[in-house]
Amino acid sequence: MQTAVIYARVSSKEQEREGYSIPAQLELIRGLAQKRNFEIVEEFIDVESAKQAGRTNFGAMIKFLKSNRVDAIICHKVDRLCRNFRDFVTVDELGIAPVFVEEEFPDNASGKLTYGLKVLLAKHYIDNLSDEVKKGTRQKIMRGEWPHLAPYGYRNGKKHKNLEIEPREAENVLYFFKNYATGHYSLHTLREKFRNDGRIYKDRLRLPSKSQLEKILKNPFYYGVMVIKGETYHGNHDAIIDKDLFDRVQGVFRAANKPKSVRRDFAYAGLMTCANCGCAITAEIKKGKYVYYHCTNGRGNCKPVFVRQESLDEQFEEAVRGLNFDTKLHDLIIRTLRDDNETEIELRKSVVQDLKKRKEMLHRRLDQAYTDKLDGIISEDLWREKSKSWTDELSEIEWQMNSKNGSGTHWLELGTKIIELAKNAYSSYLQADWSQKRNLLKILLSNSTLSGCKVHYSYKKPFDLLVEGGLNPNWLGS
């Protein structure tokens, strides 16, 4: 009696349902073994894909056959045993004849040729299936659809829908970007703030790791760009942030900003430089209670003059007082801002329409170029060059559309706040603490220098125009 091993394999649940189940294969194989008077010495079963060589029990079978004398390997069909060239060569080198339930190959040159062709057809089937999958994935990507599991902040849509925003996670993503963009936090301190604010990263994970947080903050996916195998594509998913916020966060990473601490909260610390040498103006306490300001004399060119803080108080208060203007001027400016805003809205609508037309045209070009590449009309290199160029332009268009969309009221609100700030600056300054006063002076003034005991400064735009209006009676007319 000859000896044999049995090998059976399924690679998907679909094959189970289509009658290729392991029990069905084993029943047929054992029937053939009994009919041909084979003694079964071992059985090997794999339930996994054979797209790549190295199946667990296939390898175990090869090892067994190298160590034991066996006359045959019995399988259901050729594609159950060999579905790639490496498997074919591995079995052939054993010198053991495979026997198949549904296929029979004579032990001669013709039979071996037919057997080899069957393996080639099985390999072609795998390759063709792989090509179809890649083609489908590529087309999905070109439509702006994400082909993988949803990143944090999104969830995979049901059935044919693309990604959907996961509200709580998306809120966390926006939180991470907005806070890190300030430059006041490291990854470590941002995680601490996240925890102290009572937020939850995921249901079973209260905090992201530093690597997870960095991955989120460096992922352009959140403003609408997909990066797949080093290439960028315009995604059709809803953005959580805009490109401007993303760029600011990358700027913080590049600068490696770290939180800065202030050892002593002097009222005018960091506001002035020396008019003589350009060095910083510092402060110190004399006799335990009097605050004096003077040049650090870092270049050795100055004989420092010590100025009492009370003297600076008067001069900076006078600077803020210079912004005072009457209600008539205030109302006129607000009315003008509103008129300009309505004009701006109409202009935005026109620009957005032009951008939409350009966006549609670029999508058509990408689709046509991809078809031309598949048909061999253009080369792969030309396709990559044009695809990257058009995808970059699509990202820029999307950013412009996001910035142009809406009523534009944020611009009106900003202008109104500036005017309100200027109108109420003096009264607010008188009631503020030192920290608030310093912040207000940073907003209003620039190029502040100390020459002897005198402070010199310029007003920042647009506050310089408002000061000019208060000094020039003909300012409104001009």
C-alpha positions as semicolon CSV with decimal commas, in nm:
position;residue;x (nm);y (nm);z (nm)
1;M;0,000;0,000;0,000
2;Q;0,130;0,347;-0,096
3;T;0,137;0,629;0,159
4;A;0,007;0,984;0,115
5;V;-0,055;1,309;0,297
6;I;-0,371;1,515;0,259
7;Y;-0,368;1,890;0,205
8;A;-0,685;2,106;0,208
9;R;-0,723;2,482;0,205
10;V;-0,983;2,759;0,191
11;S;-0,893;3,126;0,159
12;S;-1,226;3,296;0,228
13;K;-1,569;3,252;0,381
14;E;-1,712;3,283;0,031
15;Q;-1,533;2,963;-0,069
16;E;-1,684;2,790;0,232
17;R;-2,032;2,886;0,109
18;E;-1,954;2,785;-0,251
19;G;-1,888;2,421;-0,164
20;Y;-1,512;2,434;-0,115
21;S;-1,534;2,397;0,262
22;I;-1,270;2,196;0,445
23;P;-1,512;1,913;0,534
24;A;-1,626;1,892;0,170
25;Q;-1,265;1,876;0,044
26;L;-1,164;1,616;0,304
27;E;-1,459;1,392;0,220
28;L;-1,365;1,388;-0,151
29;I;-0,992;1,345;-0,083
30;R;-1,044;1,054;0,157
31;G;-1,277;0,890;-0,093
32;L;-1,009;0,910;-0,364
33;A;-0,742;0,777;-0,124
34;Q;-0,957;0,477;-0,035
35;K;-1,041;0,414;-0,402
36;R;-0,672;0,416;-0,503
37;N;-0,560;0,225;-0,196
38;F;-0,353;0,508;-0,035
39;E;-0,272;0,497;0,335
40;I;-0,314;0,848;0,482
41;V;-0,025;0,919;0,719
42;E;-0,090;1,288;0,793
43;E;-0,340;1,566;0,720
44;F;-0,259;1,936;0,677
45;I;-0,524;2,208;0,665
46;D;-0,490;2,584;0,600
47;V;-0,770;2,838;0,636
48;E;-0,608;3,153;0,499
49;S;-0,510;3,329;0,177
50;A;-0,245;3,176;-0,047
51;K;-0,170;3,501;-0,226
52;Q;0,168;3,496;-0,060
53;A;0,382;3,185;-0,008
54;G;0,443;3,069;0,347
55;R;0,107;2,934;0,461
56;T;0,140;2,792;0,811
57;N;0,043;2,428;0,755
58;F;0,169;2,422;0,397
59;G;0,514;2,490;0,541
60;A;0,463;2,223;0,805
61;M;0,367;1,973;0,534
62;I;0,681;2,049;0,330
63;K;0,895;1,999;0,642
64;F;0,719;1,668;0,714
65;L;0,768;1,542;0,358
66;K;1,139;1,623;0,365
67;S;1,179;1,407;0,676
68;N;0,946;1,118;0,588
69;R;0,912;0,885;0,290
70;V;0,571;0,951;0,132
71;D;0,449;0,854;-0,213
72;A;0,186;1,123;-0,285
73;I;0,021;1,449;-0,186
74;I;-0,357;1,436;-0,235
75;C;-0,552;1,765;-0,288
76;H;-0,890;1,868;-0,420
77;K;-0,761;2,086;-0,709
78;V;-0,435;2,239;-0,831
79;D;-0,523;2,586;-0,702
80;R;-0,573;2,442;-0,351
81;L;-0,207;2,332;-0,346
82;C;-0,016;2,579;-0,565
83;R;-0,126;2,932;-0,631
84;N;0,213;3,093;-0,683
85;F;0,543;2,995;-0,844
86;R;0,727;2,944;-0,519
87;D;0,478;2,680;-0,404
88;F;0,501;2,506;-0,741
89;V;0,882;2,491;-0,728
90;T;0,881;2,384;-0,362
91;V;0,650;2,088;-0,433
92;D;0,831;1,993;-0,753
93;E;1,168;1,977;-0,575
94;L;1,031;1,712;-0,336
95;G;0,999;1,464;-0,620
96;I;0,658;1,356;-0,487
97;A;0,372;1,331;-0,734
98;P;0,065;1,538;-0,641
99;V;-0,273;1,370;-0,692
100;F;-0,591;1,575;-0,743
101;V;-0,954;1,476;-0,698
102;E;-1,096;1,681;-0,986
103;E;-0,792;1,690;-1,217
104;E;-0,562;1,417;-1,348
105;F;-0,222;1,464;-1,510
106;P;-0,033;1,175;-1,676
107;D;0,317;1,104;-1,549
108;N;0,486;1,226;-1,868
109;A;0,603;1,550;-2,032
110;S;0,252;1,637;-2,153
111;G;0,103;1,584;-1,808
112;K;0,371;1,798;-1,643
113;L;0,312;2,073;-1,900
114;T;-0,063;2,073;-1,833
115;Y;0,003;2,079;-1,457
116;G;0,240;2,374;-1,498
117;L;-0,015;2,560;-1,711
118;K;-0,276;2,513;-1,440
119;V;-0,039;2,673;-1,190
120;L;0,020;2,960;-1,434
121;L;-0,355;3,011;-1,469
122;A;-0,394;3,012;-1,090
123;K;-0,117;3,270;-1,061
124;H;-0,274;3,478;-1,338
125;Y;-0,605;3,470;-1,152
126;I;-0,438;3,601;-0,837
127;D;-0,249;3,872;-1,029
128;N;-0,561;3,979;-1,217
129;L;-0,761;3,990;-0,896
130;S;-0,487;4,201;-0,737
131;D;-0,487;4,438;-1,036
132;E;-0,863;4,480;-1,015
133;V;-0,843;4,552;-0,643
134;K;-0,564;4,806;-0,698
135;K;-0,757;4,965;-0,985
136;G;-1,069;4,993;-0,771
137;T;-0,870;5,138;-0,484
138;R;-0,699;5,388;-0,717
139;Q;-1,031;5,500;-0,863
140;K;-1,167;5,541;-0,511
141;I;-0,868;5,754;-0,418
142;M;-0,906;5,966;-0,734
143;R;-1,266;6,032;-0,630
144;G;-1,129;6,169;-0,306
145;E;-1,243;5,872;-0,096
146;W;-1,026;5,736;0,184
147;P;-0,955;5,363;0,119
148;H;-0,851;5,263;0,471
149;L;-0,989;5,265;0,824
150;A;-1,101;5,609;0,934
151;P;-0,838;5,824;1,112
152;Y;-0,908;5,957;1,461
153;G;-1,184;6,219;1,437
154;Y;-1,375;6,028;1,169
155;R;-1,570;5,706;1,128
156;N;-1,625;5,493;0,820
157;G;-1,965;5,567;0,666
158;K;-2,228;5,300;0,620
159;K;-2,226;5,101;0,295
160;H;-2,115;5,324;0,007
161;K;-2,076;5,646;0,203
162;N;-1,733;5,799;0,257
163;L;-1,596;5,909;0,595
164;E;-1,819;6,083;0,846
165;I;-1,704;6,312;1,126
166;E;-1,711;6,159;1,473
167;P;-1,827;6,467;1,671
168;R;-1,652;6,410;2,004
169;E;-1,323;6,302;1,849
170;A;-1,335;6,587;1,596
171;E;-1,383;6,833;1,881
172;N;-1,068;6,690;2,043
173;V;-0,874;6,725;1,715
174;L;-0,972;7,092;1,692
175;Y;-0,880;7,136;2,060
176;F;-0,531;6,988;2,000
177;F;-0,462;7,207;1,696
178;K;-0,588;7,535;1,845
179;N;-0,395;7,494;2,170
180;Y;-0,069;7,374;2,015
181;A;-0,080;7,655;1,758
182;T;-0,046;7,909;2,040
183;G;0,311;7,789;2,101
184;H;0,244;7,781;2,476
185;Y;0,244;7,403;2,507
186;S;0,472;7,109;2,444
187;L;0,321;6,770;2,362
188;H;0,363;6,679;2,728
189;T;0,196;6,990;2,871
190;L;-0,082;6,975;2,610
191;R;-0,167;6,623;2,731
192;E;-0,177;6,754;3,087
193;K;-0,409;7,039;2,988
194;F;-0,631;6,790;2,802
195;R;-0,659;6,578;3,116
196;N;-0,710;6,875;3,350
197;D;-0,988;7,007;3,128
198;G;-1,173;6,681;3,187
199;R;-1,165;6,561;2,827
200;I;-1,162;6,198;2,714
201;Y;-0,960;6,079;2,413
202;K;-1,148;5,754;2,353
203;D;-1,397;5,551;2,553
204;R;-1,132;5,326;2,706
205;L;-0,839;5,565;2,673
206;R;-0,854;5,895;2,857
207;L;-0,528;6,037;2,714
208;P;-0,350;6,002;2,379
209;S;0,015;5,904;2,389
210;K;0,269;6,166;2,280
211;S;0,324;5,978;1,954
212;Q;-0,051;5,963;1,885
213;L;-0,083;6,334;1,958
214;E;0,210;6,422;1,730
215;K;0,067;6,202;1,453
216;I;-0,263;6,391;1,470
217;L;-0,097;6,733;1,472
218;K;0,118;6,649;1,166
219;N;-0,158;6,488;0,958
220;P;-0,282;6,707;0,667
221;F;-0,589;6,480;0,641
222;Y;-0,768;6,707;0,888
223;Y;-0,771;6,999;0,642
224;G;-0,868;6,784;0,343
225;V;-0,548;6,634;0,195
226;M;-0,484;6,259;0,181
227;V;-0,124;6,131;0,176
228;I;-0,104;5,777;0,037
229;K;0,233;5,611;-0,033
230;G;0,404;5,949;-0,043
231;E;0,157;6,102;-0,291
232;T;-0,099;6,369;-0,204
233;Y;-0,462;6,367;-0,311
234;H;-0,754;6,598;-0,254
235;G;-1,007;6,428;-0,025
236;N;-1,382;6,480;-0,042
237;H;-1,428;6,430;0,333
238;D;-1,531;6,721;0,556
239;A;-1,232;6,907;0,698
240;I;-1,204;6,957;1,076
241;I;-0,952;7,243;1,056
242;D;-0,839;7,487;0,788
243;K;-0,498;7,490;0,621
244;D;-0,394;7,811;0,796
245;L;-0,431;7,647;1,140
246;F;-0,243;7,338;1,019
247;D;0,045;7,552;0,886
248;R;0,069;7,742;1,214
249;V;0,099;7,415;1,406
250;Q;0,376;7,295;1,173
251;G;0,551;7,627;1,234
252;V;0,543;7,558;1,608
253;F;0,697;7,215;1,550
254;R;0,972;7,365;1,335
255;A;1,055;7,631;1,587
256;A;1,043;7,378;1,873
257;N;0,874;7,642;2,088
258;K;0,867;7,576;2,458
259;P;0,658;7,753;2,725
260;K;0,842;8,055;2,859
261;S;0,829;8,152;3,222
262;V;0,863;8,504;3,366
263;R;1,059;8,527;3,687
264;R;0,910;8,860;3,798
265;D;0,594;9,030;3,677
266;F;0,717;9,388;3,629
267;A;0,457;9,613;3,472
268;Y;0,655;9,718;3,160
269;A;0,888;9,419;3,125
270;G;0,963;9,343;2,762
271;L;0,796;9,659;2,627
272;M;1,096;9,888;2,569
273;T;1,451;9,895;2,435
274;C;1,723;10,152;2,493
275;A;1,707;10,440;2,241
276;N;2,086;10,479;2,265
277;C;2,221;10,121;2,217
278;G;1,916;9,904;2,140
279;C;1,961;9,679;2,443
280;A;1,664;9,565;2,649
281;I;1,521;9,776;2,929
282;T;1,510;9,582;3,255
283;A;1,361;9,651;3,596
284;E;1,478;9,601;3,951
285;I;1,355;9,677;4,301
286;K;1,538;9,927;4,521
287;K;1,499;9,947;4,898
288;G;1,258;9,655;4,883
289;K;0,966;9,848;4,731
290;Y;1,064;10,102;4,460
291;V;1,075;9,976;4,100
292;Y;1,332;10,133;3,867
293;Y;1,384;10,073;3,493
294;H;1,719;10,105;3,314
295;C;1,920;9,981;3,018
296;T;2,090;9,642;3,062
297;N;2,403;9,797;2,901
298;G;2,468;9,470;2,724
299;R;2,705;9,636;2,474
300;G;2,886;9,848;2,732
301;N;2,796;10,176;2,554
302;C;2,550;10,324;2,804
303;K;2,565;10,490;3,138
304;P;2,233;10,362;3,269
305;V;1,972;10,613;3,378
306;F;1,733;10,482;3,642
307;V;1,367;10,578;3,586
308;R;1,097;10,531;3,851
309;Q;0,796;10,325;3,742
310;E;0,562;10,608;3,841
311;S;0,718;10,824;3,567
312;L;0,654;10,553;3,308
313;D;0,299;10,511;3,439
314;E;0,217;10,869;3,347
315;Q;0,374;10,848;3,001
316;F;0,204;10,521;2,902
317;E;-0,128;10,643;3,037
318;E;-0,092;10,950;2,816
319;A;-0,022;10,723;2,517
320;V;-0,348;10,533;2,571
321;R;-0,538;10,860;2,627
322;G;-0,433;10,965;2,276
323;L;-0,680;10,713;2,130
324;N;-0,985;10,895;2,266
325;F;-1,239;10,995;2,002
326;D;-1,603;11,099;2,013
327;T;-1,919;10,894;1,954
328;K;-1,987;11,060;1,617
329;L;-1,659;10,933;1,475
330;H;-1,720;10,590;1,627
331;D;-2,067;10,558;1,467
332;L;-1,940;10,676;1,129
333;I;-1,659;10,421;1,119
334;I;-1,890;10,135;1,221
335;R;-2,142;10,236;0,952
336;T;-1,864;10,247;0,691
337;L;-1,740;9,904;0,795
338;R;-2,088;9,758;0,748
339;D;-2,121;9,911;0,401
340;D;-1,779;9,774;0,303
341;N;-1,874;9,434;0,441
342;E;-2,179;9,409;0,215
343;T;-1,960;9,488;-0,085
344;E;-1,710;9,229;0,033
345;I;-1,982;8,961;0,058
346;E;-2,081;9,009;-0,306
347;L;-1,717;8,996;-0,412
348;R;-1,665;8,674;-0,212
349;K;-1,962;8,508;-0,383
350;S;-1,820;8,593;-0,725
351;V;-1,474;8,462;-0,634
352;V;-1,619;8,138;-0,490
353;Q;-1,813;8,073;-0,812
354;D;-1,493;8,113;-1,015
355;L;-1,308;7,878;-0,778
356;K;-1,582;7,615;-0,809
357;K;-1,555;7,621;-1,188
358;R;-1,176;7,583;-1,166
359;K;-1,216;7,296;-0,917
360;E;-1,456;7,108;-1,145
361;M;-1,222;7,155;-1,440
362;L;-0,924;7,017;-1,242
363;H;-1,125;6,710;-1,137
364;R;-1,211;6,646;-1,502
365;R;-0,844;6,680;-1,597
366;L;-0,739;6,435;-1,324
367;D;-0,997;6,179;-1,434
368;Q;-0,901;6,214;-1,801
369;A;-0,527;6,200;-1,728
370;Y;-0,573;5,885;-1,521
371;T;-0,765;5,722;-1,806
372;D;-0,494;5,830;-2,052
373;K;-0,231;5,674;-1,824
374;L;-0,421;5,342;-1,809
375;D;-0,459;5,347;-2,189
376;G;-0,087;5,417;-2,237
377;I;-0,145;5,758;-2,395
378;I;0,072;5,933;-2,135
379;S;0,362;5,798;-1,929
380;E;0,355;5,717;-1,558
381;D;0,606;5,999;-1,488
382;L;0,394;6,257;-1,670
383;W;0,086;6,134;-1,486
384;R;0,259;6,170;-1,148
385;E;0,385;6,520;-1,235
386;K;0,044;6,646;-1,351
387;S;-0,143;6,468;-1,072
388;K;0,073;6,629;-0,803
389;S;0,045;6,973;-0,964
390;W;-0,333;6,956;-0,997
391;T;-0,379;6,804;-0,652
392;D;-0,174;7,084;-0,496
393;E;-0,385;7,339;-0,682
394;L;-0,705;7,166;-0,563
395;S;-0,583;7,193;-0,204
396;E;-0,511;7,562;-0,253
397;I;-0,855;7,615;-0,413
398;E;-1,023;7,432;-0,125
399;W;-0,840;7,651;0,123
400;Q;-0,939;7,966;-0,068
401;M;-1,303;7,852;-0,087
402;N;-1,310;7,785;0,287
403;S;-1,163;8,128;0,353
404;K;-1,404;8,298;0,110
405;N;-1,721;8,108;0,199
406;G;-1,969;8,248;0,445
407;S;-2,101;8,596;0,498
408;G;-1,768;8,752;0,590
409;T;-1,910;8,878;0,917
410;H;-1,591;8,774;1,098
411;W;-1,417;9,062;0,919
412;L;-1,689;9,305;1,029
413;E;-1,674;9,168;1,383
414;L;-1,297;9,214;1,391
415;G;-1,322;9,572;1,266
416;T;-1,597;9,650;1,517
417;K;-1,391;9,504;1,801
418;I;-1,091;9,718;1,702
419;I;-1,300;10,034;1,706
420;E;-1,463;9,937;2,036
421;L;-1,120;9,863;2,181
422;A;-0,988;10,202;2,074
423;K;-1,296;10,383;2,202
424;N;-1,283;10,217;2,545
425;A;-0,903;10,176;2,571
426;Y;-0,843;10,460;2,814
427;S;-1,121;10,374;3,060
428;S;-1,026;10,006;3,046
429;Y;-0,660;10,090;3,102
430;L;-0,734;10,284;3,418
431;Q;-0,925;9,988;3,567
432;A;-0,685;9,712;3,456
433;D;-0,419;9,533;3,660
434;W;-0,052;9,544;3,554
435;S;-0,070;9,230;3,344
436;Q;-0,375;9,357;3,153
437;K;-0,214;9,699;3,106
438;R;0,098;9,542;2,960
439;N;-0,109;9,332;2,719
440;L;-0,307;9,636;2,609
441;L;0,010;9,837;2,548
442;K;0,149;9,549;2,336
443;I;-0,165;9,565;2,124
444;L;-0,160;9,942;2,080
445;L;0,210;10,040;2,065
446;S;0,525;9,937;1,879
447;N;0,893;10,042;1,873
448;S;0,880;10,170;2,230
449;T;1,219;10,306;2,342
450;L;1,349;10,474;2,656
451;S;1,576;10,775;2,609
452;G;1,690;10,906;2,945
453;C;1,362;10,941;3,132
454;K;1,146;10,986;2,820
455;V;0,946;10,710;2,651
456;H;0,912;10,725;2,270
457;Y;0,666;10,502;2,084
458;S;0,458;10,453;1,768
459;Y;0,098;10,339;1,742
460;K;0,035;10,013;1,559
461;K;-0,196;10,003;1,261
462;P;-0,485;10,076;1,247
463;F;-0,467;10,265;1,579
464;D;-0,222;10,517;1,427
465;L;-0,500;10,627;1,189
466;L;-0,745;10,675;1,475
467;V;-0,493;10,887;1,665
468;E;-0,435;11,090;1,350
469;G;-0,812;11,139;1,320
470;G;-0,829;11,272;1,672
471;L;-0,555;11,528;1,597
472;N;-0,662;11,635;1,246
473;P;-1,000;11,817;1,214
474;N;-1,005;11,748;0,837
475;W;-0,931;11,379;0,872
476;L;-1,287;11,262;0,795
477;G;-1,306;11,466;0,480
478;S;-0,970;11,344;0,350
